[in-house]
Amino acid sequence: MSQRGASQMLAAVKRSRFRNEVNLGIRQNDATIRTCGKRQQHRFKSAEVENAAEIKGTSSETVNAAKSFVVGAAAGTMGALSGMGGGFPMIPLIASRAVVGLSQHQAHGTSSFAVAATGLAGSIGYGLRDTVNLEYAMAIAATGMVAARAGATITSKLSGPLLKKMLGVFMLAVAPIVPAKSYFAEHYGQPALEGSDNELKIERSSFERLFPPAAIGCGSGFLMGLFGVGGGAVVVPALTVFTDLNHYQALATSLCAMVLPSTVGTFTHYQKGNVAFRVAFPLAAGAFTGAFIGAKFGQNVSEEKLRYGFAAIMVTLGTKALLRG
C-alpha cells in the first residue's frame, strides 16, 4: 500500500474515533441531563411535600392553640366561680386526644401554668383590696410553695394511668365538698368579728391567726403540685370553717393564694419536661380571661346553683377518668 493510502486510512480511523467520542459525549450529556432532571423533580416533589407538611403542622398548631384557649376560658370561668384554679376540668380535656392530646404528665404540668393565671385574674376580678385577705393569702402561699414542689416531684415518679386514676378518685372525693360549703359554714364556721369584737381580733397572736391558713396551704400546695389543680376545693371550705372569712372572701383569698404555689409547681414540672408551652400560653390566656369574667359574674349569681353545677361536673369527669385510667 502506498504511503498516501496509509495516510488516508489513518485519517479515516481518527475521524471515526472522533465521531464515536462525540456521540458518546452526547449520550453521556443526555443521561446527565435526564438524571439531573429527575433529581430536580424529586427535589421539587420533596419541597412540595415538606411545604404541605409544614402548612398542615402550622394549621394543626393553630387549631390546638384555639382549642387550648377555649378550654382555658371555660375552666377559668368555672374555677373563679368556685374558688378553684380550673385544673379539674382542664386536665381531662387537654389530655384527651379529641381535644389537644397531651400526655397525662404533660397535662398536669401544663395545667399548673394556667392555674396561676386563673388565680391572678380571679383575685383581681373579686377585688384585691376589698375581698382578698392578703395576710391569709400569703400564709397559704408560703407553705404552699414548699408543698407544691414536693407534689410536682412525686408526679414524675407515677405512671400516667395511675396518675389519671388518682385524679379521678380525688375529683369524686371533692365533689360533695363543694355543695357542702354552706353546711360547714353554718355549723362549724367562725362568725365574723364586728364592732367592739374587732379588739379581740387584733389581740389574737399572729400564730393563732396565721396557723390555720398556713396548715391549709400545706395541703392545697401539695395537691397543686401533684395534680396541677388550684387546691381551692380544700382551701375554700377550710377557710370558711377555720377562719372568720365569709364565702366570697374565701373564694377570692383562695384564688390569690394559688398564684405563687402554682408557679413553683410549674417550674418543677418544667424541670421534669412536663410543660407543653405551645399549649400552656393559649391555655393560660384563656384561663385569665375566663377567670376575670367569672369573678365579676360570680358576685351576682346564686351560690347554691354554682356549687351543685360544679359538683356535677366533678362527678362526671372523675368517673370518666377512673373508667379510662
ABEGO torsion letter per residue (X at the ends): XBAAAAAAAAAAAAAAAAAAAAAAAAAAAAAAAAAAAAAAAAAAAAAAAAAAAAAAAAAAAAAAAAAAAAAAAAAAAAAAAAGBAGAAAAAAAAABAAAAGBBAAAAAAAAAAAAAAAAAAAAAAAEAAAABBAAAAAAAAAAAAAAAAAAAAAAAABBAAAAAAAAAAAAAAAAAAAAAAAAAAAAABBBBBBEAAAAAAAABBAAAAAAAAAAAAAAAAAAAAAAGBAGAAAAAAAAAAABABBAAAAAAAAAAAAAAAAAAAAAAAAAAGABBAAAAAAAAAAAAAAAAAAAAAAAABBAAAAAAAAAAAAAAAAAAAAAAX
